[in-house]
Amino acid sequence: MDHFLYRNGILHAEDVAIPDIAAQVGTPFYVYSAATLTRHYHLFTEALSPLPHLVCFAIKSLSNVAVLKLLGDLGAGMDVVSGGEYRRARAAGVPGDRIVFSGVGKTREEMRLALTGGIRQFNVESEPELRALSEVAVSLGVTAPITIRVNPDVDARTHEKIATGKKENKFGIPIARASEVYAEAARLPGIEVIGIDVHIGSQLTELEPFEQAYLKVADLTRRLRAEGHDIRRLDLGGGLGIPYTRSNEAPPLPTDYGALIKRTVSDLGCEVEIEPGRLISGNAGLLVAGVIYVKNGEGRDFLILDAAMNDLVRPSMYGAHHDIVPVLEPPAASPTQPYDVVGPVCETGDTFAKAREIALLAEGDLVAFRSAGAYGAVMASEYNTRPLVPEVLVRGDQFAVIRERPSFDEILNRDTIPAWL
Ligand SMILES: *Cc1c(COP(=O)(O)O)cnc(C)c1O
């Protein structure tokens, strides 16, 4: 459920009419609903209660500092995968003890940043990382709280680019080697082992892969405890999928996911963390674009938008589907026609949808891409020197630009011409 509905024939974000935002901000832009973000965060906290838990928002899915502040103020933790994201979480006012640091390639500089600024735990992904972290911690006179990310070798049955829990993926250590690696961790002077981490992929539309993974983690917990490790926290990752089409998809609900977690790990008495990104942010955002031209092609019509692959890369990168709807609601039973929906970028890959049935549209009309809150703005670039797409946050009847569209002067001033040229 989200808070983007037609009212009197006009698409709204909560109580704000999308055309009003477009008039002030220009298109394209992203718009997020505070109510949807809040609701999704609460779905998870309710699903996990009364287990001791922390819901850590995976901020790589949507990292605007205003959004992080909104979620942080509700009590959310944050899952960060870079020093930059760590800085964002801190800038949003999230205390270090609610930030977990994931990622396969943490640098020593990033470790230092988090150890001095405050960190809940590092989710360590390899032995070299473990040794580096111990060295950095010792040099600072502290110990680093860690979990080790294990790779449970389960098939998440999702898009190959976002499956992370098979043994051929670069993530984590093989679960079969866990005893050995935990033993090494326990010997390192700068490391304090506190738990286990697992994350098997993104946009999972079934619960079984989670169940397989969590049962393996539960077994591992018992084994590591028997080997003398104080396993008291389980980070169960993110990855719960969302419906990208209104009609035919019904991914599992957070309630069912929460019940699964309780069923598989609650008897261990561990504190549980989860790291949802997409399920909190995905359906909390729209990308709004304007129609530049309707071009009649050979056997097909092209809807040429002012948004392009640089603003929303998911269709060209993952073949992802986004529902595209007119901002002015077409009257009931009005005709539709198939459009190839494209952007202005000079690549055939700059195609959002092929032969998509949409109500008849004309130059200057507005359309909205649904479910664009996650992995949308964060993956945007300035390819073709198209200014980075702005972001807007709505709450009730208020809206604010939370990231401005840069001016062309700002863009050009980032480049410098060497004196010797
Ligand atoms: C990407 C990622 C997540 C979030 O995945 P979603 O599918 O957005 O929920 C969580 N944890 C880790 C380690 C990740 O890399």
PDBQT file of the ligand as one rigid body, heavy atoms in Angstrom, charges set to zero:
ROOT
HETATM    1  C1  LIG A 501      21.306  -4.337  -0.625  1.00  0.00    +0.000 C 
HETATM    2  C2  LIG A 501      21.432  -4.876   0.743  1.00  0.00    +0.000 A 
HETATM    3  C3  LIG A 501      20.333  -4.848   1.605  1.00  0.00    +0.000 A 
HETATM    4  C4  LIG A 501      18.965  -4.348   1.210  1.00  0.00    +0.000 C 
HETATM    5  O1  LIG A 501      18.363  -5.124   0.239  1.00  0.00    +0.000 OA
HETATM    6  P1  LIG A 501      16.821  -4.806  -0.134  1.00  0.00    +0.000 P 
HETATM    7  O2  LIG A 501      16.537  -5.783  -1.204  1.00  0.00    +0.000 OA
HETATM    8  O3  LIG A 501      16.759  -3.409  -0.622  1.00  0.00    +0.000 OA
HETATM    9  O4  LIG A 501      16.011  -5.033   1.076  1.00  0.00    +0.000 OA
HETATM   10  C5  LIG A 501      20.518  -5.300   2.888  1.00  0.00    +0.000 A 
HETATM   11  N1  LIG A 501      21.712  -5.771   3.322  1.00  0.00    +0.000 NA
HETATM   12  C6  LIG A 501      22.788  -5.810   2.503  1.00  0.00    +0.000 A 
HETATM   13  C7  LIG A 501      24.071  -6.329   3.031  1.00  0.00    +0.000 C 
HETATM   14  C8  LIG A 501      22.684  -5.376   1.194  1.00  0.00    +0.000 A 
HETATM   15  O5  LIG A 501      23.752  -5.424   0.391  1.00  0.00    +0.000 OA
ENDROOT
TORSDOF 0
